[in-house]
């Protein structure tokens, strides 16, 4: 059948119109997945955990560069802008990031959301927090006990622990006059608790995400619980540049028998370095260095020795998720001083 040019033109237009209507209807039924909340995170290990736990719902950005020390950081104008615009700001607390105290207070005053990990842990994991040098002080006060007696495990505590105390004093008889050690993030149980707290904040901001966030956190917990146990680290001894690894030592039952300094603004003195060299004469002791601080000191003082030495970045630069970052650290610790020497000399 031959169609007139006008009829053919009308038929083609009708077909095209029907196709456009169907395409529009199909597109309207599709939900585009992706982040819905902006979260600014102070340090890299926290962002690694947030990214792994909430990647489908959160667009996280990092305040400090991954290789920057939170002990020595000054905010830039673009950082101030980011702090003002984020839906949620997550930080460890003033014990680690003094430079954030004022901007966070300004957010609180304006009603914007923020989350301080140590404040949360004071109420949820009080007995698992440590004071600076607490483990070594306990060891010094109990010389006749086995070196790992202070490292009792507190079990898997995925559920929140509510303390009846003031929440400001971690467990430890001899160290109640000290300050809280902020380097909690290498203890996966404490990190899980922090992620639970962040989840609650995100739900307050966007309640319709509650079910999805609950599921994401549960999957994160399962992944961490399936990680290898590093039993070969039990009773092993390490010396570190500063106190980045005490929470991990307590969780995995190895010992940080000495640190070079607890104040990263002050280089360790000759007396302390001499003490370290004597301790390292024991070949079962391994020295942990950190790229942010210790290079010059290590090479100057220990360059003539064949120490079992390994460099570990407690801030996890170069990793995309928390699980891989934690596994890498555990692998390095299990090797150091055992079969290989990974000294940078």
PARO-149827 format. One record per residue (C-alpha): residue number from 1; z negated, x, y negated. Coordinates in pm, 1 decimal. Each point is the difference from the previous one (the first is absolute). Layout:
residues N
+-----+----------+----------+----------+
! num !       pz !       px !       py !
+-----+----------+----------+----------+
! NUM !        Z !        X !        Y !
...
+-----+----------+----------+----------+
end
This chain:
residues 345
+-----+----------+----------+----------+
! num !       pz !       px !       py !
+-----+----------+----------+----------+
!   1 !      0.0 !      0.0 !      0.0 !
!   2 !    101.1 !    137.2 !   -335.8 !
!   3 !   -260.4 !    -21.2 !   -276.8 !
!   4 !     91.5 !    -20.9 !   -361.4 !
!   5 !   -110.5 !    298.2 !   -208.8 !
!   6 !   -260.1 !   -212.7 !   -181.0 !
!   7 !   -148.0 !   -136.6 !    321.8 !
!   8 !     -8.6 !    347.6 !    155.6 !
!   9 !   -178.6 !    134.5 !   -305.5 !
!  10 !   -260.8 !   -279.3 !     11.0 !
!  11 !    -57.8 !     56.3 !    373.8 !
!  12 !    -59.7 !    371.9 !    -46.2 !
!  13 !   -239.8 !    -65.2 !   -287.3 !
!  14 !   -194.3 !   -248.7 !    213.0 !
!  15 !    -26.6 !    250.2 !    288.5 !
!  16 !   -117.5 !    271.2 !   -237.8 !
!  17 !   -256.4 !   -233.7 !   -155.6 !
!  18 !   -141.1 !    -94.9 !    341.4 !
!  19 !    -23.0 !    368.9 !     95.5 !
!  20 !   -190.7 !     82.8 !   -320.1 !
!  21 !   -241.9 !   -289.9 !     58.1 !
!  22 !    -71.7 !    115.9 !    355.7 !
!  23 !    -49.2 !    360.0 !   -109.4 !
!  24 !   -240.4 !   -104.6 !   -276.7 !
!  25 !   -200.9 !   -217.8 !    237.5 !
!  26 !    -26.1 !    285.8 !    251.8 !
!  27 !   -112.1 !    248.2 !   -264.4 !
!  28 !   -266.6 !   -237.9 !   -128.6 !
!  29 !   -161.4 !    -12.3 !    344.2 !
!  30 !    -31.4 !    379.2 !     28.6 !
!  31 !   -331.4 !    163.7 !    -97.7 !
!  32 !     51.4 !    351.3 !   -123.8 !
!  33 !   -279.4 !    214.8 !    139.9 !
!  34 !   -149.5 !    266.8 !   -216.6 !
!  35 !   -299.6 !    113.2 !   -200.0 !
!  36 !   -157.8 !   -260.8 !   -223.5 !
!  37 !   -299.7 !    185.7 !   -147.4 !
!  38 !     -8.0 !    324.4 !   -196.0 !
!  39 !   -282.9 !    234.4 !     97.1 !
!  40 !    -68.0 !    329.2 !   -176.6 !
!  41 !   -186.9 !    245.9 !    222.0 !
!  42 !   -182.9 !    306.6 !   -126.7 !
!  43 !     47.4 !    248.7 !    286.4 !
!  44 !    254.9 !     49.5 !    275.3 !
!  45 !   -216.4 !    -64.4 !    312.3 !
!  46 !    -93.4 !   -342.2 !   -134.9 !
!  47 !    361.9 !    -80.9 !    -70.5 !
!  48 !    102.1 !    109.2 !    350.1 !
!  49 !   -247.3 !   -248.9 !    149.5 !
!  50 !     95.2 !   -280.1 !   -241.2 !
!  51 !    368.6 !     55.3 !     65.1 !
!  52 !    -52.8 !    -10.6 !    375.6 !
!  53 !   -224.7 !   -307.1 !     -8.9 !
!  54 !    170.7 !   -210.3 !   -268.2 !
!  55 !    359.2 !    122.7 !    -35.6 !
!  56 !    150.4 !   -349.9 !     37.9 !
!  57 !   -206.4 !   -143.8 !   -283.8 !
!  58 !    -80.7 !    283.7 !   -239.1 !
!  59 !    199.8 !    233.1 !   -220.2 !
!  60 !   -233.8 !    297.8 !    -26.6 !
!  61 !     37.2 !    284.6 !   -245.5 !
!  62 !   -192.6 !    325.4 !    -18.5 !
!  63 !   -187.6 !    109.8 !   -310.6 !
!  64 !    -59.3 !    366.6 !     90.0 !
!  65 !    282.6 !    211.4 !    141.6 !
!  66 !    -63.2 !     53.5 !    374.4 !
!  67 !    -85.0 !    367.3 !    -43.6 !
!  68 !   -224.5 !    -46.0 !   -306.3 !
!  69 !   -374.8 !     30.8 !     27.4 !
!  70 !   -196.1 !   -301.6 !   -126.3 !
!  71 !   -269.9 !    245.4 !   -106.9 !
!  72 !    223.5 !    143.3 !   -274.5 !
!  73 !    231.0 !   -269.5 !   -133.3 !
!  74 !     68.5 !   -134.9 !   -347.6 !
!  75 !    173.7 !   -331.0 !    -59.8 !
!  76 !    342.8 !     -2.5 !   -164.5 !
!  77 !    131.7 !   -281.4 !   -226.4 !
!  78 !    212.2 !   -138.6 !    285.0 !
!  79 !   -312.5 !     -9.3 !    219.4 !
!  80 !   -183.5 !   -210.0 !   -259.1 !
!  81 !    293.5 !   -241.7 !     -5.9 !
!  82 !     -0.2 !    -26.2 !    379.6 !
!  83 !   -376.9 !    -61.3 !      3.8 !
!  84 !     43.9 !   -292.2 !   -236.9 !
!  85 !    293.3 !   -166.2 !    177.1 !
!  86 !    -99.0 !      8.1 !    370.2 !
!  87 !   -126.9 !   -313.7 !    173.8 !
!  88 !   -267.7 !    212.9 !    168.1 !
!  89 !   -124.6 !    356.3 !    -51.1 !
!  90 !   -158.2 !    169.0 !    301.4 !
!  91 !   -206.7 !    316.5 !    -42.6 !
!  92 !   -274.9 !    186.0 !    184.8 !
!  93 !   -253.6 !    -15.3 !   -282.2 !
!  94 !   -143.3 !    209.2 !   -284.3 !
!  95 !   -149.9 !    240.2 !    254.5 !
!  96 !    356.8 !    129.3 !     53.1 !
!  97 !    211.3 !   -123.3 !   -292.7 !
!  98 !   -210.3 !     31.7 !   -314.4 !
!  99 !    315.8 !    -27.4 !   -209.5 !
! 100 !     41.5 !   -363.7 !    111.0 !
! 101 !   -343.1 !   -123.4 !   -101.2 !
! 102 !    100.6 !   -119.6 !   -347.8 !
! 103 !    339.8 !   -155.7 !     92.8 !
! 104 !   -157.0 !   -186.8 !    291.0 !
! 105 !   -275.7 !   -133.3 !   -225.2 !
! 106 !    268.3 !   -120.9 !   -241.0 !
! 107 !    172.0 !   -184.7 !    285.7 !
! 108 !   -328.2 !   -160.6 !    103.7 !
! 109 !    -66.7 !   -109.4 !   -358.8 !
! 110 !    345.0 !   -157.4 !    -23.1 !
! 111 !    -42.3 !   -181.5 !    332.1 !
! 112 !    256.7 !    208.7 !    189.4 !
! 113 !    -65.1 !     84.1 !    364.9 !
! 114 !   -120.8 !    338.5 !    123.2 !
! 115 !   -151.1 !    126.9 !    322.9 !
! 116 !   -234.3 !    301.2 !     31.0 !
! 117 !     -9.7 !    111.3 !    362.8 !
! 118 !   -343.6 !    163.5 !    -17.3 !
! 119 !   -156.5 !   -307.0 !   -160.9 !
! 120 !    132.9 !   -203.8 !    291.5 !
! 121 !   -125.0 !    250.0 !    258.1 !
! 122 !   -347.0 !      1.7 !   -156.6 !
! 123 !    -34.5 !   -364.7 !     97.2 !
! 124 !    196.1 !     -1.5 !    326.8 !
! 125 !    -52.6 !    343.7 !    156.9 !
! 126 !   -320.7 !    128.3 !   -161.0 !
! 127 !   -126.0 !    190.5 !    303.3 !
! 128 !    332.7 !    176.7 !     47.0 !
! 129 !     21.6 !    147.1 !   -348.6 !
! 130 !    -98.7 !    361.9 !    -52.2 !
! 131 !   -147.5 !    199.9 !   -281.2 !
! 132 !    170.0 !    324.3 !    -97.5 !
! 133 !   -100.3 !    265.0 !    256.3 !
! 134 !   -218.0 !   -248.5 !    188.7 !
! 135 !    108.4 !    114.4 !    346.1 !
! 136 !    -63.6 !    367.3 !    -73.9 !
! 137 !   -339.0 !    -74.0 !   -155.8 !
! 138 !   -101.2 !   -197.4 !    306.4 !
! 139 !    105.2 !    291.0 !    218.0 !
! 140 !   -204.4 !    242.5 !   -212.8 !
! 141 !   -309.4 !   -221.7 !     23.2 !
! 142 !     29.2 !    -29.5 !    380.6 !
! 143 !     97.4 !    350.2 !    121.9 !
! 144 !   -130.8 !    -56.4 !    352.4 !
! 145 !    216.4 !   -302.8 !     63.5 !
! 146 !    350.4 !     21.7 !    133.5 !
! 147 !    248.2 !     52.4 !   -278.4 !
! 148 !    156.0 !   -340.0 !     38.2 !
! 149 !   -317.7 !   -209.5 !     22.3 !
! 150 !     56.0 !   -129.7 !   -351.5 !
! 151 !    338.7 !   -138.4 !     93.6 !
! 152 !    -94.4 !   -311.6 !    195.5 !
! 153 !    275.6 !   -252.4 !     11.7 !
! 154 !    -53.6 !   -337.9 !   -159.7 !
! 155 !    265.9 !   -171.3 !    213.9 !
! 156 !    305.3 !   -194.9 !    -98.1 !
! 157 !    -96.0 !   -217.8 !   -292.0 !
! 158 !    303.2 !   -203.5 !    -91.3 !
! 159 !   -224.2 !   -289.0 !   -100.5 !
! 160 !   -177.9 !     31.3 !   -331.1 !
! 161 !   -353.9 !    134.1 !     11.2 !
! 162 !   -218.9 !   -155.8 !   -264.5 !
! 163 !   -300.0 !    211.8 !    -84.3 !
! 164 !   -336.6 !   -135.5 !   -107.4 !
! 165 !    -65.5 !    314.6 !   -204.2 !
! 166 !    109.9 !     63.2 !   -357.6 !
! 167 !    327.5 !    138.7 !    133.1 !
! 168 !    -30.6 !    321.5 !   -199.2 !
! 169 !   -157.6 !    234.1 !    255.4 !
! 170 !    192.6 !    125.2 !    301.6 !
! 171 !   -191.9 !     85.7 !    312.6 !
! 172 !   -166.8 !    343.5 !     -4.4 !
! 173 !   -367.6 !     84.8 !    -43.1 !
! 174 !     32.3 !    333.0 !   -178.7 !
! 175 !    284.9 !    -77.4 !   -240.2 !
! 176 !    -96.5 !   -304.9 !   -200.4 !
! 177 !      7.1 !    189.7 !   -327.5 !
! 178 !    367.7 !     95.4 !     37.2 !
! 179 !    324.7 !   -170.1 !    -97.2 !
! 180 !    230.2 !   -191.0 !    230.4 !
! 181 !    283.7 !    195.6 !    155.4 !
! 182 !    316.2 !   -190.0 !   -105.4 !
! 183 !    236.8 !    148.2 !    262.4 !
! 184 !    -37.2 !   -293.2 !    238.7 !
! 185 !    369.5 !    -56.2 !     73.8 !
! 186 !     30.0 !    229.1 !    303.6 !
! 187 !   -237.8 !   -229.3 !    190.0 !
! 188 !    222.7 !   -277.0 !    134.4 !
! 189 !   -287.7 !   -245.8 !     42.1 !
! 190 !    -86.4 !     31.0 !   -368.4 !
! 191 !    366.6 !    -31.9 !    -93.9 !
! 192 !     29.6 !   -317.0 !    207.7 !
! 193 !   -298.0 !   -142.8 !   -187.9 !
! 194 !    162.6 !     88.9 !   -333.5 !
! 195 !    324.6 !   -168.2 !    105.3 !
! 196 !   -201.6 !   -311.5 !     84.5 !
! 197 !   -143.5 !      3.8 !   -350.7 !
! 198 !    341.0 !     46.9 !   -161.4 !
! 199 !    129.5 !   -291.7 !    206.7 !
! 200 !   -268.1 !   -222.5 !   -151.7 !
! 201 !    104.4 !    104.7 !   -350.3 !
! 202 !    367.2 !    -71.3 !     74.0 !
! 203 !    -89.5 !   -344.1 !    134.9 !
! 204 !   -190.5 !    -78.7 !   -320.9 !
! 205 !    309.9 !     92.2 !   -199.9 !
! 206 !    245.9 !   -189.2 !    222.3 !
! 207 !   -181.0 !   -239.1 !    238.3 !
! 208 !    318.9 !   -123.4 !    167.7 !
! 209 !     36.0 !    342.9 !    163.2 !
! 210 !   -329.4 !    -23.9 !    186.2 !
! 211 !    138.0 !    -60.4 !    350.5 !
! 212 !    264.7 !    270.2 !    -32.7 !
! 213 !   -246.4 !    252.6 !   -138.8 !
! 214 !   -247.7 !    -72.3 !    278.6 !
! 215 !    270.0 !     66.5 !    257.5 !
! 216 !    112.8 !    320.5 !   -171.0 !
! 217 !   -353.1 !    139.3 !     -6.4 !
! 218 !    -55.8 !    -87.6 !    365.0 !
! 219 !    316.7 !    187.2 !     96.4 !
! 220 !   -116.6 !    299.3 !   -204.1 !
! 221 !   -335.6 !     -0.5 !    180.2 !
! 222 !    168.5 !    -18.3 !    339.7 !
! 223 !    225.6 !    295.6 !    -82.6 !
! 224 !   -295.0 !    215.4 !   -102.0 !
! 225 !   -208.6 !   -102.3 !    301.0 !
! 226 !    278.9 !    111.4 !    232.2 !
! 227 !      3.5 !    353.8 !   -137.6 !
! 228 !    -84.5 !    289.4 !    228.5 !
! 229 !   -358.5 !    112.0 !     40.0 !
! 230 !    -41.3 !    368.3 !    -79.0 !
! 231 !   -279.6 !     86.4 !    240.7 !
! 232 !     93.8 !    368.2 !     -7.8 !
! 233 !   -144.9 !     16.9 !   -352.9 !
! 234 !   -351.6 !    -85.2 !    118.2 !
! 235 !   -244.5 !    276.3 !    -98.6 !
! 236 !    273.3 !    208.1 !   -165.3 !
! 237 !    -98.1 !    180.4 !   -322.4 !
! 238 !    198.3 !     24.5 !   -323.2 !
! 239 !    -45.8 !    133.2 !   -350.7 !
! 240 !    185.2 !   -173.0 !   -282.9 !
! 241 !     77.1 !     85.6 !   -361.1 !
! 242 !   -180.4 !   -307.8 !   -129.2 !
! 243 !   -153.6 !   -311.4 !    147.9 !
! 244 !    315.4 !   -199.1 !     77.1 !
! 245 !    -57.8 !    -25.2 !    374.3 !
! 246 !   -363.8 !   -100.4 !     56.1 !
! 247 !     74.1 !   -366.8 !     73.0 !
! 248 !    261.6 !     99.0 !    254.0 !
! 249 !   -238.5 !    251.8 !    157.8 !
! 250 !   -265.9 !   -265.4 !     38.1 !
! 251 !    245.0 !   -248.7 !    153.3 !
! 252 !    156.9 !    248.5 !    244.3 !
! 253 !   -319.1 !    190.9 !     84.8 !
! 254 !     93.6 !    347.1 !   -120.2 !
! 255 !   -183.3 !    211.0 !   -258.9 !
! 256 !     85.0 !    124.4 !   -347.4 !
! 257 !   -263.0 !    273.6 !      5.4 !
! 258 !     67.2 !    120.3 !   -355.1 !
! 259 !    216.0 !    -68.4 !   -305.4 !
! 260 !    105.6 !    256.5 !   -256.2 !
! 261 !    -76.1 !   -227.9 !   -292.4 !
! 262 !    -97.9 !   -360.4 !    -70.8 !
! 263 !    117.4 !     33.6 !   -361.4 !
! 264 !    373.2 !     64.1 !    -12.5 !
! 265 !    -20.5 !     96.9 !   -367.6 !
! 266 !   -199.8 !    309.5 !     96.2 !
! 267 !    132.9 !    268.6 !    230.8 !
! 268 !   -237.5 !    106.5 !    278.0 !
! 269 !   -211.0 !    302.6 !    -87.7 !
! 270 !    -23.7 !    332.4 !    181.1 !
! 271 !   -322.2 !    -93.3 !    179.5 !
! 272 !    149.2 !   -320.8 !    137.6 !
! 273 !    319.9 !    175.4 !    106.7 !
! 274 !   -202.3 !    266.8 !    177.9 !
! 275 !   -187.9 !   -270.3 !    187.3 !
! 276 !    332.3 !   -158.3 !     98.0 !
! 277 !    136.8 !    330.6 !    129.3 !
! 278 !   -307.3 !     48.0 !    218.3 !
! 279 !     33.6 !   -349.6 !    144.2 !
! 280 !    367.6 !     56.1 !     69.0 !
! 281 !    -83.6 !    303.3 !    210.7 !
! 282 !    -66.6 !   -259.2 !    269.4 !
! 283 !    345.0 !    -48.0 !    152.0 !
! 284 !    -84.5 !   -360.2 !     85.7 !
! 285 !     -9.6 !    -80.9 !   -369.9 !
! 286 !    319.5 !    -99.1 !   -182.9 !
! 287 !     66.4 !     11.3 !   -374.4 !
! 288 !    164.9 !   -305.4 !   -163.6 !
! 289 !    178.7 !     66.5 !   -327.8 !
! 290 !    146.5 !   -256.7 !   -240.6 !
! 291 !    323.9 !     39.6 !   -197.9 !
! 292 !   -152.2 !   -148.1 !   -317.1 !
! 293 !   -274.2 !    259.7 !    -35.8 !
! 294 !    -47.9 !    288.1 !    231.9 !
! 295 !    310.4 !    217.6 !     25.8 !
! 296 !    -92.6 !    284.8 !   -234.2 !
! 297 !   -359.2 !     23.0 !    123.0 !
! 298 !     99.4 !     12.2 !    366.5 !
! 299 !    268.7 !    263.6 !    -43.8 !
! 300 !   -218.8 !    221.3 !   -219.3 !
! 301 !   -316.1 !    -10.7 !    210.2 !
! 302 !    125.8 !    -40.6 !    354.9 !
! 303 !    344.2 !    164.4 !     -2.5 !
! 304 !   -113.7 !    290.6 !    218.9 !
! 305 !   -142.4 !   -217.2 !    274.1 !
! 306 !    164.8 !   -183.8 !    285.2 !
! 307 !   -195.0 !   -319.1 !    -47.9 !
! 308 !    103.2 !   -318.0 !    175.2 !
! 309 !    107.9 !   -180.1 !   -316.4 !
! 310 !    187.0 !   -321.5 !    -61.8 !
! 311 !    113.0 !   -178.8 !   -314.1 !
! 312 !    -59.7 !   -375.8 !    -15.9 !
! 313 !     83.6 !   -223.2 !   -292.8 !
! 314 !   -273.6 !   -267.9 !    -15.3 !
! 315 !    217.7 !   -198.8 !   -241.8 !
! 316 !    284.2 !    -37.4 !    250.5 !
! 317 !    300.9 !    101.2 !   -210.0 !
! 318 !    326.8 !    -54.4 !    185.0 !
! 319 !   -110.0 !   -285.9 !    227.2 !
! 320 !    122.3 !   -358.8 !     -4.6 !
! 321 !   -292.0 !   -173.4 !    174.9 !
! 322 !   -369.5 !     49.4 !     63.7 !
! 323 !     20.3 !     11.3 !    381.3 !
! 324 !    243.6 !    293.4 !      4.5 !
! 325 !   -200.5 !    181.9 !   -264.8 !
! 326 !   -323.6 !    -30.8 !    198.1 !
! 327 !    168.9 !    100.8 !    326.5 !
! 328 !    144.5 !    311.6 !   -164.5 !
! 329 !   -339.9 !    112.3 !   -126.3 !
! 330 !   -157.7 !    -51.5 !    341.7 !
! 331 !    276.2 !    199.4 !    169.4 !
! 332 !    -49.8 !    291.4 !   -239.6 !
! 333 !   -375.5 !     -1.4 !     48.7 !
! 334 !     34.6 !     -7.3 !    377.8 !
! 335 !    221.5 !    308.5 !     -8.7 !
! 336 !   -183.0 !    213.6 !   -252.7 !
! 337 !   -195.9 !    283.2 !    154.6 !
! 338 !     84.9 !   -111.0 !    351.5 !
! 339 !    336.1 !    147.4 !     96.0 !
! 340 !    179.9 !     75.1 !   -324.9 !
! 341 !    -56.6 !    164.2 !   -335.4 !
! 342 !    176.9 !   -190.8 !   -277.5 !
! 343 !   -123.4 !    220.3 !   -282.2 !
! 344 !    230.6 !      6.7 !   -302.4 !
! 345 !    -21.3 !    380.6 !    -31.6 !
+-----+----------+----------+----------+
end
